[in-house]
Amino acid sequence: MIRPSLIAAISLICLSQSALADDAGIYLGAGFANGRLTACNNASCNYYSANSRDNAHLRLVGGYDFNKYIGIEAGLSGLGTYRVQDTAGSTVGTVKASAVTLAAKGGYAFPHGFSIFGKLGLASVRTQYTADPGWILTMGADQKSTGVVVAAGGQYNLNDSVGFRLYTEIVTYKDDGYTGAVGGTTLMAVFKF
């Protein structure tokens, strides 16, 4: 004979699984970020830091939430244009950086549409260098390297389809001339399908 408590437990499990399935799905996001580059010249490791010469960089993301706690996210990020310094601290040119990222995303959803999240993954970073007049590049002008992407932030969902994110993201890289990290704050609209 089946006990009522067993029926209640099975019913709760089925209901919780359907609730988790409601939180699953595909989403796309678009927004803008500011940026700050901190880099170290590989020869002597003199650090320098610079704000982006661009006011806002375009960020695009696409992802899949398996449930309200775990997901995966890919991104395409313009990271900005920055001045480059030599070991003596002189400005010798500029670097324009962009990245393609793939990250695991974890988070927690609070009642009333607010959630927090963090992500950790890999980045493929492209750096394009331009020398100032009087300076010569001693490395490739167009380089690709791998790095890490780390982010944390919050999201507020207006309804089941539209939300807004505010988060901080850091992308690291190491190319032939510099080891660096670009960090910035992003404001983004997110659309869930």
Secondary structure in CASP SS format (residue, H / E / C, confidence):
PFRMAT SS
TARGET T0000
AUTHOR 0000-0000-0000
METHOD secondary structure of the structure
MODEL  1
M C 1.00
I C 1.00
R C 1.00
P H 1.00
S H 1.00
L H 1.00
I H 1.00
A H 1.00
A H 1.00
I H 1.00
S H 1.00
L H 1.00
I H 1.00
C H 1.00
L H 1.00
S H 1.00
Q H 1.00
S H 1.00
A H 1.00
L H 1.00
A H 1.00
D H 1.00
D H 1.00
A C 1.00
G E 1.00
I E 1.00
Y E 1.00
L E 1.00
G E 1.00
A E 1.00
G E 1.00
F E 1.00
A E 1.00
N C 1.00
G C 1.00
R E 1.00
L E 1.00
T E 1.00
A E 1.00
C E 1.00
N E 1.00
N C 1.00
A C 1.00
S C 1.00
C C 1.00
N C 1.00
Y E 1.00
Y E 1.00
S E 1.00
A E 1.00
N E 1.00
S C 1.00
R C 1.00
D C 1.00
N C 1.00
A C 1.00
H E 1.00
L E 1.00
R E 1.00
L E 1.00
V E 1.00
G E 1.00
G E 1.00
Y E 1.00
D E 1.00
F C 1.00
N C 1.00
K C 1.00
Y C 1.00
I E 1.00
G E 1.00
I E 1.00
E E 1.00
A E 1.00
G E 1.00
L E 1.00
S E 1.00
G E 1.00
L E 1.00
G E 1.00
T E 1.00
Y E 1.00
R E 1.00
V E 1.00
Q E 1.00
D C 1.00
T C 1.00
A C 1.00
G C 1.00
S C 1.00
T E 1.00
V E 1.00
G E 1.00
T E 1.00
V E 1.00
K E 1.00
A E 1.00
S E 1.00
A E 1.00
V E 1.00
T E 1.00
L E 1.00
A E 1.00
A E 1.00
K E 1.00
G E 1.00
G E 1.00
Y E 1.00
A E 1.00
F C 1.00
P H 1.00
H H 1.00
G H 1.00
F E 1.00
S E 1.00
I E 1.00
F E 1.00
G E 1.00
K E 1.00
L E 1.00
G E 1.00
L E 1.00
A E 1.00
S E 1.00
V E 1.00
R E 1.00
T E 1.00
Q E 1.00
Y E 1.00
T E 1.00
A E 1.00
D C 1.00
P C 1.00
G C 1.00
W C 1.00
I C 1.00
L C 1.00
T C 1.00
M C 1.00
G C 1.00
A C 1.00
D E 1.00
Q E 1.00
K E 1.00
S E 1.00
T E 1.00
G E 1.00
V E 1.00
V E 1.00
V E 1.00
A E 1.00
A E 1.00
G E 1.00
G E 1.00
Q E 1.00
Y E 1.00
N E 1.00
L C 1.00
N C 1.00
D C 1.00
S C 1.00
V E 1.00
G E 1.00
F E 1.00
R E 1.00
L E 1.00
Y E 1.00
T E 1.00
E E 1.00
I E 1.00
V E 1.00
T E 1.00
Y E 1.00
K E 1.00
D C 1.00
D C 1.00
G C 1.00
Y E 1.00
T E 1.00
G E 1.00
A E 1.00
V E 1.00
G E 1.00
G E 1.00
T E 1.00
T E 1.00
L E 1.00
M E 1.00
A E 1.00
V E 1.00
F E 1.00
K E 1.00
F C 1.00
END
